[in-house]
Amino acid sequence: ESDSEVLLNIFAHELQIQERHALSPDHIFKAVAGVHSRVRGGYAAVALVLGYGVVAFRDPHG
């Protein structure tokens, strides 16, 4: 069983709460930091952010 959809929804929510004027790489990094602060356990994710490219991240403890 996978929690990929939950992880994606948390990442999407973190992106949505960033400044909405224009998405920047800094906003994406802040969203990943938000995921790290909200999610516990082991995880790794790869996502496509339209207009920016692929972002990959994993839990801070690797």
KALIN-V518995 format. One record per residue. N is the residue number from 1. RES is the residue in one letter. D_LAST is the distance of its C-alpha to the last C-alpha in Angstrom with 1 decimal. Layout:
N:RES:D_LAST / N:RES:D_LAST
This chain:
1:E:20.0 / 2:S:17.7 / 3:D:17.2 / 4:S:16.8 / 5:E:20.0 / 6:V:19.1 / 7:L:16.0 / 8:L:18.3 / 9:N:20.9 / 10:I:18.9 / 11:F:17.9 / 12:A:21.6 / 13:H:22.8 / 14:E:20.9 / 15:L:22.5 / 16:Q:25.8 / 17:I:26.0 / 18:Q:25.6 / 19:E:29.0 / 20:R:30.7 / 21:H:32.9 / 22:A:30.8 / 23:L:27.1 / 24:S:25.5 / 25:P:22.2 / 26:D:21.9 / 27:H:22.4 / 28:I:19.6 / 29:F:17.2 / 30:K:18.6 / 31:A:18.1 / 32:V:14.3 / 33:A:14.4 / 34:G:16.6 / 35:V:14.2 / 36:H:11.6 / 37:S:14.6 / 38:R:15.9 / 39:V:13.3 / 40:R:12.0 / 41:G:9.9 / 42:G:7.4 / 43:Y:8.2 / 44:A:8.5 / 45:A:11.9 / 46:V:14.5 / 47:A:17.7 / 48:L:21.0 / 49:V:22.6 / 50:L:26.2 / 51:G:27.8 / 52:Y:24.6 / 53:G:22.6 / 54:V:19.2 / 55:V:16.1 / 56:A:12.6 / 57:F:9.5 / 58:R:6.3 / 59:D:5.4 / 60:P:5.5 / 61:H:3.8 / 62:G:0.0
